[in-house]
Amino acid sequence: MTFELSLARQLDLVFKALKEELTHLTSGTVFVQIRNNAVGKFGIRHFPLESKGAQIQKMDKGLTETEQHSFRQTALESLKMKRWTHGEIQFEFAMRQDKLCTSVTFESNYNMANLLSESTGRLRLD
């Protein structure tokens, strides 16, 4: 039996899986790798340490429940702009003056082997 979830539902599950980590971060990039409109690898790129002069401090306070909800809604809304089936989406976030700022980057990926004709081994340009 095959069970498929919409990409939006998969993205919602990604944000639920990252909830605990996001509660300790004020900036970073959530990345989601997609193949055939299915989420594969996902995670957060971040630097959880801040320094003030020579003193390094660990980040304890991160995104609140409300900020995470807003971030997730922005990510889900951005899916309306995606026009490919293979690639990566990066959701950057940062708290600036107590406001959540986000941006979204789409990266589509293609495979040269798909452009080659199986019977002739020549490049198809149609």
A tleap script that builds the chain and sets N, CA, C and O, in Angstrom:
source leaprc.protein.ff14SB
mol = sequence {
  NMET THR PHE GLU LEU SER LEU ALA ARG GLN
  LEU ASP LEU VAL PHE LYS ALA LEU LYS GLU
  GLU LEU THR HIE LEU THR SER GLY THR VAL
  PHE VAL GLN ILE ARG ASN ASN ALA VAL GLY
  LYS PHE GLY ILE ARG HIE PHE PRO LEU GLU
  SER LYS GLY ALA GLN ILE GLN LYS MET ASP
  LYS GLY LEU THR GLU THR GLU GLN HIE SER
  PHE ARG GLN THR ALA LEU GLU SER LEU LYS
  MET LYS ARG TRP THR HIE GLY GLU ILE GLN
  PHE GLU PHE ALA MET ARG GLN ASP LYS LEU
  CYS THR SER VAL THR PHE GLU SER ASN TYR
  ASN MET ALA ASN LEU LEU SER GLU SER THR
  GLY ARG LEU ARG LEU CASP
}
set mol.1.N position { 0.835 -1.180 0.000 }
set mol.1.CA position { 0.000 0.000 0.000 }
set mol.1.C position { 0.884 1.248 0.000 }
set mol.1.O position { 1.781 1.372 0.833 }
set mol.2.N position { 0.635 2.163 -0.922 }
set mol.2.CA position { 1.407 3.391 -1.014 }
set mol.2.C position { 0.630 4.522 -0.348 }
set mol.2.O position { -0.549 4.738 -0.631 }
set mol.3.N position { 1.307 5.230 0.531 }
set mol.3.CA position { 0.687 6.347 1.227 }
set mol.3.C position { 1.510 7.586 0.936 }
set mol.3.O position { 2.692 7.642 1.277 }
set mol.4.N position { 0.894 8.582 0.306 }
set mol.4.CA position { 1.625 9.794 -0.044 }
set mol.4.C position { 1.068 10.986 0.726 }
set mol.4.O position { -0.145 11.145 0.866 }
set mol.5.N position { 1.962 11.803 1.212 }
set mol.5.CA position { 1.590 13.046 1.869 }
set mol.5.C position { 1.893 14.198 0.932 }
set mol.5.O position { 2.870 14.151 0.185 }
set mol.6.N position { 1.065 15.233 0.962 }
set mol.6.CA position { 1.344 16.415 0.159 }
set mol.6.C position { 2.657 17.035 0.646 }
set mol.6.O position { 3.077 16.825 1.784 }
set mol.7.N position { 3.288 17.798 -0.239 }
set mol.7.CA position { 4.536 18.460 0.138 }
set mol.7.C position { 4.295 19.427 1.308 }
set mol.7.O position { 5.144 19.568 2.188 }
set mol.8.N position { 3.150 20.079 1.308 }
set mol.8.CA position { 2.826 20.991 2.411 }
set mol.8.C position { 2.753 20.232 3.736 }
set mol.8.O position { 3.261 20.710 4.750 }
set mol.9.N position { 2.132 19.070 3.734 }
set mol.9.CA position { 2.033 18.269 4.965 }
set mol.9.C position { 3.415 17.782 5.412 }
set mol.9.O position { 3.722 17.754 6.604 }
set mol.10.N position { 4.252 17.396 4.420 }
set mol.10.CA position { 5.613 16.972 4.748 }
set mol.10.C position { 6.398 18.125 5.376 }
set mol.10.O position { 7.133 17.929 6.344 }
set mol.11.N position { 6.235 19.334 4.816 }
set mol.11.CA position { 6.938 20.501 5.354 }
set mol.11.C position { 6.452 20.816 6.768 }
set mol.11.O position { 7.244 21.206 7.627 }
set mol.12.N position { 5.173 20.649 7.005 }
set mol.12.CA position { 4.633 20.838 8.347 }
set mol.12.C position { 5.286 19.859 9.324 }
set mol.12.O position { 5.615 20.234 10.449 }
set mol.13.N position { 5.473 18.614 8.902 }
set mol.13.CA position { 6.138 17.609 9.745 }
set mol.13.C position { 7.600 17.963 9.997 }
set mol.13.O position { 8.122 17.712 11.083 }
set mol.14.N position { 8.266 18.547 8.991 }
set mol.14.CA position { 9.652 18.994 9.154 }
set mol.14.C position { 9.735 20.023 10.280 }
set mol.14.O position { 10.584 19.914 11.165 }
set mol.15.N position { 8.854 21.018 10.242 }
set mol.15.CA position { 8.893 22.063 11.268 }
set mol.15.C position { 8.546 21.511 12.647 }
set mol.15.O position { 9.079 21.983 13.651 }
set mol.16.N position { 7.669 20.528 12.709 }
set mol.16.CA position { 7.368 19.895 14.006 }
set mol.16.C position { 8.587 19.130 14.524 }
set mol.16.O position { 8.857 19.131 15.725 }
set mol.17.N position { 9.322 18.476 13.620 }
set mol.17.CA position { 10.523 17.733 14.024 }
set mol.17.C position { 11.624 18.674 14.507 }
set mol.17.O position { 12.431 18.292 15.355 }
set mol.18.N position { 11.668 19.887 13.982 }
set mol.18.CA position { 12.716 20.852 14.334 }
set mol.18.C position { 12.316 21.779 15.476 }
set mol.18.O position { 13.100 22.639 15.878 }
set mol.19.N position { 11.119 21.614 15.996 }
set mol.19.CA position { 10.582 22.520 17.017 }
set mol.19.C position { 11.526 22.732 18.204 }
set mol.19.O position { 11.807 23.871 18.576 }
set mol.20.N position { 12.006 21.662 18.785 }
set mol.20.CA position { 12.877 21.769 19.961 }
set mol.20.C position { 14.159 22.533 19.636 }
set mol.20.O position { 14.599 23.375 20.419 }
set mol.21.N position { 14.750 22.242 18.493 }
set mol.21.CA position { 15.984 22.922 18.103 }
set mol.21.C position { 15.738 24.415 17.883 }
set mol.21.O position { 16.561 25.246 18.268 }
set mol.22.N position { 14.596 24.755 17.260 }
set mol.22.CA position { 14.287 26.157 16.996 }
set mol.22.C position { 14.054 26.956 18.278 }
set mol.22.O position { 14.220 28.176 18.278 }
set mol.23.N position { 13.675 26.293 19.363 }
set mol.23.CA position { 13.461 27.010 20.621 }
set mol.23.C position { 14.764 27.508 21.229 }
set mol.23.O position { 14.747 28.269 22.197 }
set mol.24.N position { 15.901 27.082 20.665 }
set mol.24.CA position { 17.210 27.505 21.167 }
set mol.24.C position { 17.979 28.354 20.158 }
set mol.24.O position { 19.155 28.650 20.370 }
set mol.25.N position { 17.331 28.747 19.069 }
set mol.25.CA position { 18.016 29.504 18.014 }
set mol.25.C position { 17.302 30.813 17.713 }
set mol.25.O position { 16.074 30.883 17.726 }
set mol.26.N position { 18.088 31.847 17.442 }
set mol.26.CA position { 17.517 33.127 17.018 }
set mol.26.C position { 17.836 33.433 15.560 }
set mol.26.O position { 17.358 34.425 15.010 }
set mol.27.N position { 18.654 32.570 14.930 }
set mol.27.CA position { 18.942 32.755 13.506 }
set mol.27.C position { 19.462 31.440 12.937 }
set mol.27.O position { 19.936 30.568 13.665 }
set mol.28.N position { 19.360 31.322 11.622 }
set mol.28.CA position { 19.857 30.129 10.947 }
set mol.28.C position { 19.133 29.922 9.632 }
set mol.28.O position { 18.443 30.813 9.136 }
set mol.29.N position { 19.300 28.742 9.082 }
set mol.29.CA position { 18.662 28.381 7.821 }
set mol.29.C position { 18.103 26.975 7.933 }
set mol.29.O position { 18.843 26.019 8.164 }
set mol.30.N position { 16.793 26.854 7.770 }
set mol.30.CA position { 16.170 25.543 7.677 }
set mol.30.C position { 16.268 25.132 6.213 }
set mol.30.O position { 15.852 25.879 5.327 }
set mol.31.N position { 16.820 23.938 5.954 }
set mol.31.CA position { 16.919 23.472 4.579 }
set mol.31.C position { 16.112 22.193 4.409 }
set mol.31.O position { 16.027 21.361 5.312 }
set mol.32.N position { 15.523 22.061 3.225 }
set mol.32.CA position { 14.710 20.897 2.895 }
set mol.32.C position { 15.101 20.441 1.497 }
set mol.32.O position { 14.928 21.184 0.531 }
set mol.33.N position { 15.623 19.236 1.384 }
set mol.33.CA position { 15.971 18.678 0.083 }
set mol.33.C position { 14.791 17.865 -0.433 }
set mol.33.O position { 14.215 17.050 0.286 }
set mol.34.N position { 14.446 18.105 -1.690 }
set mol.34.CA position { 13.242 17.518 -2.281 }
set mol.34.C position { 13.601 16.747 -3.544 }
set mol.34.O position { 14.370 17.227 -4.377 }
set mol.35.N position { 13.037 15.545 -3.680 }
set mol.35.CA position { 13.190 14.734 -4.884 }
set mol.35.C position { 11.820 14.150 -5.214 }
set mol.35.O position { 11.192 13.511 -4.370 }
set mol.36.N position { 11.362 14.371 -6.437 }
set mol.36.CA position { 10.028 13.927 -6.854 }
set mol.36.C position { 8.947 14.437 -5.893 }
set mol.36.O position { 8.028 13.705 -5.525 }
set mol.37.N position { 9.076 15.693 -5.502 }
set mol.37.CA position { 8.145 16.343 -4.581 }
set mol.37.C position { 7.998 15.627 -3.243 }
set mol.37.O position { 6.950 15.701 -2.601 }
set mol.38.N position { 9.050 14.938 -2.830 }
set mol.38.CA position { 9.071 14.295 -1.518 }
set mol.38.C position { 10.286 14.794 -0.745 }
set mol.38.O position { 11.387 14.880 -1.290 }
set mol.39.N position { 10.080 15.117 0.515 }
set mol.39.CA position { 11.169 15.587 1.363 }
set mol.39.C position { 12.086 14.418 1.690 }
set mol.39.O position { 11.635 13.348 2.101 }
set mol.40.N position { 13.370 14.641 1.500 }
set mol.40.CA position { 14.379 13.667 1.893 }
set mol.40.C position { 15.082 14.208 3.126 }
set mol.40.O position { 14.541 14.176 4.231 }
set mol.41.N position { 16.266 14.692 2.927 }
set mol.41.CA position { 17.072 15.240 4.017 }
set mol.41.C position { 16.573 16.643 4.369 }
set mol.41.O position { 16.179 17.415 3.495 }
set mol.42.N position { 16.598 16.956 5.666 }
set mol.42.CA position { 16.253 18.301 6.122 }
set mol.42.C position { 17.016 18.584 7.407 }
set mol.42.O position { 17.515 17.666 8.058 }
set mol.43.N position { 17.101 19.846 7.764 }
set mol.43.CA position { 17.793 20.207 8.996 }
set mol.43.C position { 17.946 21.703 9.114 }
set mol.43.O position { 17.297 22.473 8.405 }
set mol.44.N position { 18.827 22.107 10.034 }
set mol.44.CA position { 19.083 23.533 10.268 }
set mol.44.C position { 20.579 23.778 10.219 }
set mol.44.O position { 21.355 23.060 10.851 }
set mol.45.N position { 20.982 24.790 9.469 }
set mol.45.CA position { 22.363 25.270 9.492 }
set mol.45.C position { 22.377 26.481 10.424 }
set mol.45.O position { 21.638 27.443 10.217 }
set mol.46.N position { 23.223 26.423 11.447 }
set mol.46.CA position { 23.261 27.539 12.384 }
set mol.46.C position { 24.565 27.548 13.157 }
set mol.46.O position { 25.326 26.581 13.170 }
set mol.47.N position { 24.786 28.672 13.795 }
set mol.47.CA position { 25.897 28.835 14.720 }
set mol.47.C position { 25.282 29.167 16.064 }
set mol.47.O position { 24.869 30.305 16.286 }
set mol.48.N position { 25.211 28.201 16.965 }
set mol.48.CA position { 24.509 28.444 18.230 }
set mol.48.C position { 25.311 29.239 19.254 }
set mol.48.O position { 24.885 29.369 20.402 }
set mol.49.N position { 26.451 29.767 18.863 }
set mol.49.CA position { 27.261 30.541 19.791 }
set mol.49.C position { 27.343 31.988 19.347 }
set mol.49.O position { 27.436 32.273 18.153 }
set mol.50.N position { 27.308 32.898 20.301 }
set mol.50.CA position { 27.516 34.316 20.033 }
set mol.50.C position { 28.675 34.783 20.883 }
set mol.50.O position { 28.924 34.242 21.960 }
set mol.51.N position { 29.377 35.777 20.404 }
set mol.51.CA position { 30.474 36.300 21.210 }
set mol.51.C position { 30.291 37.797 21.427 }
set mol.51.O position { 29.758 38.516 20.582 }
set mol.52.N position { 30.750 38.229 22.579 }
set mol.52.CA position { 30.815 39.650 22.909 }
set mol.52.C position { 32.246 39.880 23.348 }
set mol.52.O position { 32.617 39.581 24.484 }
set mol.53.N position { 33.056 40.419 22.428 }
set mol.53.CA position { 34.478 40.541 22.691 }
set mol.53.C position { 35.100 39.158 22.647 }
set mol.53.O position { 34.921 38.428 21.672 }
set mol.54.N position { 35.818 38.793 23.677 }
set mol.54.CA position { 36.471 37.487 23.726 }
set mol.54.C position { 35.605 36.447 24.442 }
set mol.54.O position { 36.005 35.290 24.573 }
set mol.55.N position { 34.434 36.853 24.900 }
set mol.55.CA position { 33.567 35.952 25.656 }
set mol.55.C position { 32.525 35.315 24.738 }
set mol.55.O position { 31.749 36.009 24.080 }
set mol.56.N position { 32.521 33.979 24.705 }
set mol.56.CA position { 31.555 33.247 23.882 }
set mol.56.C position { 30.408 32.795 24.766 }
set mol.56.O position { 30.613 32.248 25.849 }
set mol.57.N position { 29.183 33.039 24.279 }
set mol.57.CA position { 27.998 32.661 25.028 }
set mol.57.C position { 27.155 31.688 24.208 }
set mol.57.O position { 26.999 31.848 22.998 }
set mol.58.N position { 26.619 30.688 24.882 }
set mol.58.CA position { 25.715 29.756 24.235 }
set mol.58.C position { 24.326 30.376 24.190 }
set mol.58.O position { 23.882 30.999 25.155 }
set mol.59.N position { 23.637 30.200 23.049 }
set mol.59.CA position { 22.286 30.719 22.909 }
set mol.59.C position { 21.326 29.838 23.701 }
set mol.59.O position { 21.261 28.630 23.470 }
set mol.60.N position { 20.587 30.426 24.624 }
set mol.60.CA position { 19.585 29.683 25.381 }
set mol.60.C position { 18.174 30.016 24.906 }
set mol.60.O position { 17.307 29.143 24.859 }
set mol.61.N position { 17.948 31.266 24.560 }
set mol.61.CA position { 16.631 31.704 24.131 }
set mol.61.C position { 16.564 31.646 22.611 }
set mol.61.O position { 17.485 32.080 21.919 }
set mol.62.N position { 15.478 31.113 22.110 }
set mol.62.CA position { 15.292 31.037 20.664 }
set mol.62.C position { 13.901 31.483 20.268 }
set mol.62.O position { 13.312 32.348 20.917 }
set mol.63.N position { 13.376 30.900 19.213 }
set mol.63.CA position { 12.062 31.278 18.705 }
set mol.63.C position { 10.956 30.791 19.638 }
set mol.63.O position { 10.966 29.651 20.101 }
set mol.64.N position { 10.008 31.681 19.900 }
set mol.64.CA position { 8.852 31.313 20.713 }
set mol.64.C position { 7.891 30.460 19.879 }
set mol.64.O position { 8.069 30.307 18.671 }
set mol.65.N position { 6.892 29.919 20.529 }
set mol.65.CA position { 5.860 29.123 19.839 }
set mol.65.C position { 5.180 29.960 18.757 }
set mol.65.O position { 4.952 29.475 17.649 }
set mol.66.N position { 4.856 31.208 19.073 }
set mol.66.CA position { 4.196 32.108 18.110 }
set mol.66.C position { 5.108 32.399 16.927 }
set mol.66.O position { 4.654 32.398 15.783 }
set mol.67.N position { 6.384 32.648 17.185 }
set mol.67.CA position { 7.340 32.916 16.101 }
set mol.67.C position { 7.537 31.685 15.226 }
set mol.67.O position { 7.647 31.795 14.005 }
set mol.68.N position { 7.582 30.518 15.851 }
set mol.68.CA position { 7.707 29.283 15.066 }
set mol.68.C position { 6.478 29.062 14.188 }
set mol.68.O position { 6.601 28.630 13.041 }
set mol.69.N position { 5.309 29.355 14.717 }
set mol.69.CA position { 4.071 29.218 13.934 }
set mol.69.C position { 4.102 30.151 12.727 }
set mol.69.O position { 3.755 29.750 11.616 }
set mol.70.N position { 4.516 31.381 12.949 }
set mol.70.CA position { 4.622 32.360 11.856 }
set mol.70.C position { 5.633 31.905 10.808 }
set mol.70.O position { 5.379 32.011 9.608 }
set mol.71.N position { 6.774 31.402 11.260 }
set mol.71.CA position { 7.826 30.906 10.373 }
set mol.71.C position { 7.303 29.736 9.530 }
set mol.71.O position { 7.517 29.690 8.318 }
set mol.72.N position { 6.617 28.796 10.183 }
set mol.72.CA position { 6.057 27.637 9.477 }
set mol.72.C position { 5.024 28.080 8.444 }
set mol.72.O position { 5.003 27.551 7.333 }
set mol.73.N position { 4.167 29.041 8.793 }
set mol.73.CA position { 3.154 29.536 7.855 }
set mol.73.C position { 3.810 30.198 6.641 }
set mol.73.O position { 3.346 30.022 5.515 }
set mol.74.N position { 4.875 30.950 6.862 }
set mol.74.CA position { 5.617 31.565 5.751 }
set mol.74.C position { 6.180 30.485 4.835 }
set mol.74.O position { 6.096 30.596 3.612 }
set mol.75.N position { 6.754 29.442 5.428 }
set mol.75.CA position { 7.320 28.339 4.643 }
set mol.75.C position { 6.240 27.644 3.824 }
set mol.75.O position { 6.444 27.358 2.645 }
set mol.76.N position { 5.104 27.374 4.433 }
set mol.76.CA position { 4.008 26.703 3.717 }
set mol.76.C position { 3.472 27.578 2.589 }
set mol.76.O position { 3.179 27.079 1.502 }
set mol.77.N position { 3.343 28.861 2.836 }
set mol.77.CA position { 2.854 29.789 1.815 }
set mol.77.C position { 3.823 29.877 0.637 }
set mol.77.O position { 3.401 30.040 -0.508 }
set mol.78.N position { 5.116 29.771 0.918 }
set mol.78.CA position { 6.122 29.878 -0.142 }
set mol.78.C position { 6.035 28.721 -1.140 }
set mol.78.O position { 6.481 28.856 -2.279 }
set mol.79.N position { 5.471 27.596 -0.729 }
set mol.79.CA position { 5.362 26.445 -1.639 }
set mol.79.C position { 4.550 26.787 -2.889 }
set mol.79.O position { 4.708 26.140 -3.924 }
set mol.80.N position { 3.693 27.788 -2.802 }
set mol.80.CA position { 2.904 28.207 -3.968 }
set mol.80.C position { 3.790 28.751 -5.088 }
set mol.80.O position { 3.361 28.819 -6.240 }
set mol.81.N position { 5.027 29.139 -4.755 }
set mol.81.CA position { 5.955 29.708 -5.736 }
set mol.81.C position { 6.842 28.653 -6.387 }
set mol.81.O position { 7.491 28.937 -7.395 }
set mol.82.N position { 6.884 27.445 -5.835 }
set mol.82.CA position { 7.764 26.382 -6.327 }
set mol.82.C position { 7.203 25.813 -7.624 }
set mol.82.O position { 6.012 25.520 -7.719 }
set mol.83.N position { 8.083 25.659 -8.637 }
set mol.83.CA position { 7.652 25.170 -9.953 }
set mol.83.C position { 8.491 23.987 -10.437 }
set mol.83.O position { 8.583 23.767 -11.645 }
set mol.84.N position { 9.102 23.222 -9.539 }
set mol.84.CA position { 9.971 22.118 -9.916 }
set mol.84.C position { 9.734 20.945 -8.980 }
set mol.84.O position { 9.051 21.089 -7.966 }
set mol.85.N position { 10.291 19.785 -9.309 }
set mol.85.CA position { 10.078 18.581 -8.492 }
set mol.85.C position { 11.328 18.125 -7.748 }
set mol.85.O position { 11.230 17.358 -6.790 }
set mol.86.N position { 12.510 18.591 -8.181 }
set mol.86.CA position { 13.771 18.184 -7.557 }
set mol.86.C position { 14.556 19.435 -7.181 }
set mol.86.O position { 14.757 20.319 -8.013 }
set mol.87.N position { 15.002 19.509 -5.921 }
set mol.87.CA position { 15.809 20.653 -5.529 }
set mol.87.C position { 15.871 20.827 -4.031 }
set mol.87.O position { 15.699 19.878 -3.267 }
set mol.88.N position { 16.120 22.066 -3.623 }
set mol.88.CA position { 16.241 22.388 -2.201 }
set mol.88.C position { 15.586 23.734 -1.940 }
set mol.88.O position { 15.647 24.650 -2.760 }
set mol.89.N position { 14.964 23.826 -0.784 }
set mol.89.CA position { 14.425 25.112 -0.328 }
set mol.89.C position { 15.165 25.466 0.955 }
set mol.89.O position { 15.349 24.633 1.842 }
set mol.90.N position { 15.584 26.729 1.028 }
set mol.90.CA position { 16.257 27.228 2.226 }
set mol.90.C position { 15.409 28.347 2.812 }
set mol.90.O position { 15.075 29.319 2.134 }
set mol.91.N position { 15.071 28.188 4.077 }
set mol.91.CA position { 14.285 29.181 4.799 }
set mol.91.C position { 15.198 29.838 5.824 }
set mol.91.O position { 15.479 29.259 6.873 }
set mol.92.N position { 15.660 31.047 5.520 }
set mol.92.CA position { 16.535 31.760 6.454 }
set mol.92.C position { 15.670 32.511 7.459 }
set mol.92.O position { 14.606 33.031 7.120 }
set mol.93.N position { 16.146 32.558 8.702 }
set mol.93.CA position { 15.414 33.287 9.735 }
set mol.93.C position { 16.391 33.979 10.667 }
set mol.93.O position { 17.507 33.509 10.891 }
set mol.94.N position { 15.949 35.101 11.203 }
set mol.94.CA position { 16.757 35.837 12.176 }
set mol.94.C position { 15.839 36.761 12.969 }
set mol.94.O position { 14.916 37.365 12.423 }
set mol.95.N position { 16.110 36.853 14.247 }
set mol.95.CA position { 15.404 37.803 15.093 }
set mol.95.C position { 16.173 39.121 15.023 }
set mol.95.O position { 17.366 39.179 15.322 }
set mol.96.N position { 15.467 40.173 14.622 }
set mol.96.CA position { 16.076 41.504 14.535 }
set mol.96.C position { 15.153 42.485 15.248 }
set mol.96.O position { 13.994 42.642 14.864 }
set mol.97.N position { 15.655 43.130 16.265 }
set mol.97.CA position { 14.884 44.076 17.072 }
set mol.97.C position { 13.565 43.441 17.527 }
set mol.97.O position { 12.499 44.048 17.437 }
set mol.98.N position { 13.672 42.199 18.019 }
set mol.98.CA position { 12.534 41.438 18.545 }
set mol.98.C position { 11.460 41.114 17.508 }
set mol.98.O position { 10.311 40.856 17.868 }
set mol.99.N position { 11.822 41.125 16.229 }
set mol.99.CA position { 10.899 40.733 15.160 }
set mol.99.C position { 11.536 39.637 14.329 }
set mol.99.O position { 12.729 39.678 14.031 }
set mol.100.N position { 10.731 38.662 13.960 }
set mol.100.CA position { 11.219 37.564 13.130 }
set mol.100.C position { 11.279 38.005 11.676 }
set mol.100.O position { 10.279 38.445 11.109 }
set mol.101.N position { 12.454 37.885 11.079 }
set mol.101.CA position { 12.646 38.194 9.662 }
set mol.101.C position { 12.981 36.882 8.960 }
set mol.101.O position { 13.811 36.108 9.436 }
set mol.102.N position { 12.328 36.639 7.826 }
set mol.102.CA position { 12.556 35.395 7.083 }
set mol.102.C position { 12.760 35.692 5.611 }
set mol.102.O position { 12.314 36.720 5.100 }
set mol.103.N position { 13.442 34.779 4.937 }
set mol.103.CA position { 13.550 34.834 3.479 }
set mol.103.C position { 13.605 33.397 2.973 }
set mol.103.O position { 13.984 32.481 3.703 }
set mol.104.N position { 13.225 33.220 1.725 }
set mol.104.CA position { 13.152 31.881 1.135 }
set mol.104.C position { 13.974 31.855 -0.139 }
set mol.104.O position { 13.893 32.768 -0.960 }
set mol.105.N position { 14.769 30.799 -0.299 }
set mol.105.CA position { 15.548 30.593 -1.522 }
set mol.105.C position { 15.186 29.227 -2.092 }
set mol.105.O position { 15.227 28.217 -1.390 }
set mol.106.N position { 14.829 29.212 -3.375 }
set mol.106.CA position { 14.543 27.962 -4.072 }
set mol.106.C position { 15.732 27.585 -4.933 }
set mol.106.O position { 16.330 28.445 -5.579 }
set mol.107.N position { 16.076 26.322 -4.946 }
set mol.107.CA position { 17.150 25.807 -5.805 }
set mol.107.C position { 16.610 24.565 -6.515 }
set mol.107.O position { 16.292 23.562 -5.876 }
set mol.108.N position { 16.512 24.643 -7.840 }
set mol.108.CA position { 16.068 23.469 -8.595 }
set mol.108.C position { 17.289 22.675 -9.036 }
set mol.108.O position { 18.340 23.248 -9.324 }
set mol.109.N position { 17.147 21.357 -9.086 }
set mol.109.CA position { 18.230 20.468 -9.501 }
set mol.109.C position { 17.770 19.630 -10.682 }
set mol.109.O position { 16.626 19.178 -10.725 }
set mol.110.N position { 18.662 19.424 -11.635 }
set mol.110.CA position { 18.370 18.592 -12.801 }
set mol.110.C position { 19.498 17.594 -12.980 }
set mol.110.O position { 20.606 17.805 -12.487 }
set mol.111.N position { 19.219 16.514 -13.681 }
set mol.111.CA position { 20.182 15.456 -13.898 }
set mol.111.C position { 20.453 15.339 -15.395 }
set mol.111.O position { 19.524 15.125 -16.174 }
set mol.112.N position { 21.708 15.476 -15.806 }
set mol.112.CA position { 22.067 15.413 -17.212 }
set mol.112.C position { 21.653 14.087 -17.843 }
set mol.112.O position { 21.323 14.042 -19.028 }
set mol.113.N position { 21.669 13.015 -17.069 }
set mol.113.CA position { 21.295 11.704 -17.607 }
set mol.113.C position { 19.862 11.705 -18.134 }
set mol.113.O position { 19.538 10.965 -19.063 }
set mol.114.N position { 19.001 12.541 -17.536 }
set mol.114.CA position { 17.624 12.612 -18.009 }
set mol.114.C position { 17.513 13.283 -19.371 }
set mol.114.O position { 16.522 13.086 -20.075 }
set mol.115.N position { 18.505 14.067 -19.751 }
set mol.115.CA position { 18.483 14.738 -21.046 }
set mol.115.C position { 19.002 13.842 -22.168 }
set mol.115.O position { 18.750 14.105 -23.344 }
set mol.116.N position { 19.715 12.801 -21.810 }
set mol.116.CA position { 20.280 11.903 -22.807 }
set mol.116.C position { 19.242 10.879 -23.247 }
set mol.116.O position { 18.539 10.295 -22.423 }
set mol.117.N position { 19.160 10.677 -24.525 }
set mol.117.CA position { 18.256 9.657 -25.052 }
set mol.117.C position { 18.808 8.282 -24.695 }
set mol.117.O position { 19.994 8.020 -24.896 }
set mol.118.N position { 17.969 7.411 -24.173 }
set mol.118.CA position { 18.423 6.087 -23.780 }
set mol.118.C position { 18.855 5.249 -24.978 }
set mol.118.O position { 19.780 4.444 -24.865 }
set mol.119.N position { 18.208 5.423 -26.106 }
set mol.119.CA position { 18.524 4.571 -27.259 }
set mol.119.C position { 19.761 5.027 -28.024 }
set mol.119.O position { 20.495 4.186 -28.544 }
set mol.120.N position { 20.013 6.317 -28.107 }
set mol.120.CA position { 21.132 6.806 -28.906 }
set mol.120.C position { 22.294 7.322 -28.063 }
set mol.120.O position { 23.421 7.415 -28.549 }
set mol.121.N position { 22.025 7.656 -26.810 }
set mol.121.CA position { 23.088 8.221 -25.989 }
set mol.121.C position { 23.446 9.627 -26.410 }
set mol.121.O position { 24.498 10.139 -26.026 }
set mol.122.N position { 22.585 10.266 -27.197 }
set mol.122.CA position { 22.828 11.643 -27.650 }
set mol.122.C position { 21.963 12.615 -26.872 }
set mol.122.O position { 20.920 12.261 -26.323 }
set mol.123.N position { 22.426 13.835 -26.846 }
set mol.123.CA position { 21.719 14.889 -26.139 }
set mol.123.C position { 20.427 15.218 -26.864 }
set mol.123.O position { 20.432 15.482 -28.067 }
set mol.124.N position { 19.314 15.203 -26.130 }
set mol.124.CA position { 18.022 15.593 -26.681 }
set mol.124.C position { 17.807 17.074 -26.405 }
set mol.124.O position { 17.906 17.504 -25.256 }
set mol.125.N position { 17.523 17.841 -27.409 }
set mol.125.CA position { 17.326 19.281 -27.240 }
set mol.125.C position { 15.948 19.717 -27.711 }
set mol.125.O position { 15.789 20.855 -28.152 }
set mol.126.N position { 14.965 18.863 -27.632 }
set mol.126.CA position { 13.629 19.240 -28.108 }
set mol.126.C position { 12.790 19.865 -27.063 }
set mol.126.O position { 11.644 20.230 -27.327 }
savepdb mol mol.pdb
quit
